[in-house]
Amino acid sequence: MQELPLVTLLGGAFAGATLVSYVTTPLAARLADRLGAIDAPGGRHVHERPTARLGGVALLAGLLAGALAFGGAFLNVFGPDDLVRTIGRDQVVAFLIPCLLVFIVGLVDDLRGLSPGARVCLEAVAAAFLIQRGYVIDVIANPFGAPIELGLFAFPLTLLWFVGITNAYNLVDGLDGLLATVATSALLGCAAVAVLGDRPGSATLAVALAGGLIGFLRWNWHPARVFLGDAGSLMIGFTIAALSLKVARNPSGTLALHVPLLLSALPIAETLLTLARRYVNGQPYFVGDRSHMHHVLLNRGLSVRQAVLWLSGTSALFAATAVMSRLWRHEAALTAALASAALAAFGLRWLGYVELRVLTDRLRHALTRPRGRELPHLVAMARAGDVIAAARTVPELHAALREALPISGLTYITVEFSPALAAALGEHGHVTEARNQLAELVARRDRPALWLFSCPLPDDHDETTRPGVCYTIPFELGPDLRGVFGFHRFLAGLSAGSGDEAMRRYLAEPLRLALGRCVLAWAEVSA
């Protein structure tokens, strides 16, 4: 590298890729229009107009331009031997061939569609090619002792890494500019680690792909005129999966596994969260939804651009942590891992996923693993509890109870008040809404201080003979301000024991807190 300054190498790769990608992206959009490769709005999609999805073609052109145009510029000066020695023969052959295969898989998926199984199998073939060329998780560096040798587990674990990371970046591609910015931060972090490890070939490829994304981002920023499509997103994920393993190799031959994990921390978190969320809700793993991180941010009131900046900034923070850990080695690696884990835990808690709360509670309190069939019912009750907890006035609480009933799967909800609490509620102390036979039986008891909310049931429900259970849970708001909650449900899908615990945590406690707020608010209004 003495004849060839590294800054020239990386600058040329970045500039060439950026320019070519910027110029070819509109051409790729026109090609998508002619071929019918268009993403229609609606459903779980956020965009509002039909958008071309062949941006991956322009990205591939930028990647090849960033690497090959640089090579052509220096070929005449230094000759082919110096060029191959600078970039690395394994980078030229062993990397580009499987990368092109993954690109073709994504392109076919964009144009004609592929089943998830076929796509994963072809990705595994490309990954196996790279594994045989040394891109493998075999010996993991251990800051506390001897390196961890995986032996026979090295191949399947590395295969899982490639397929998982490839599809993790595809999963992130949900907002205009999101995947481009998240991947750019990971690639630039990858390039920085490569420079620190004296791997100019890996740095060149990482910077070239980052430059291609920057050129593409001009057309992909909200409101986007073109999407990456599966061809682009799969190629990005596969490239980062390979390069992050390459640059994380220590001089001793061990692998600093925390580096690739940090570089792809956001896509990994999104993937694990999606799998956990769909497992808990009893949904198919390969069916899309509108509960990804970016959807949650949009639901919290952020604009598309703000959500992209938040998530890409988080990704950049993780990438910077990976780079710093290579500067300070073992001590920093442990600190970086702990800081990243704390950041991830705080971020997930702030996002407020009900499914994670249910899983955490079940893992903490259950003596045995919860049955998968119970989890969707627990999530439904937790969602209903969130609706109830949002009420601030008595009319809002009435509306929340009506809304929570069909969500929770309950037949009816009753609230019986002590005389003092009924007096505090005044005209709101008695409400009866009997909309099914069981609720009508409760209403006939003629209790003066009672709330009764119910929902109609489908015609095929035999309400009088079907087994059910009513959970009665006492509550207290203050001296003499007490009562009893009643929650009735049929027994399908939830055992009586786990149901009692769930009713107390997910419904009774939110209802008690909301009722306390509403009583105070009504007292202030009445005064």
Beta strands, then each sheet from edge to edge (+ up, - down):
strand 1: 38-39
strand 2: 51-52
strand 3: 139-140
strand 4: 148-149
strand 5: 412-417
strand 6: 431-433
strand 7: 450-454
strand 8: 468-478
strand 9: 481-490
sheet 1: 1+ 2-
sheet 2: 3+ 4-
sheet 3: 6+ 7+ 5- 9+ 8-
end
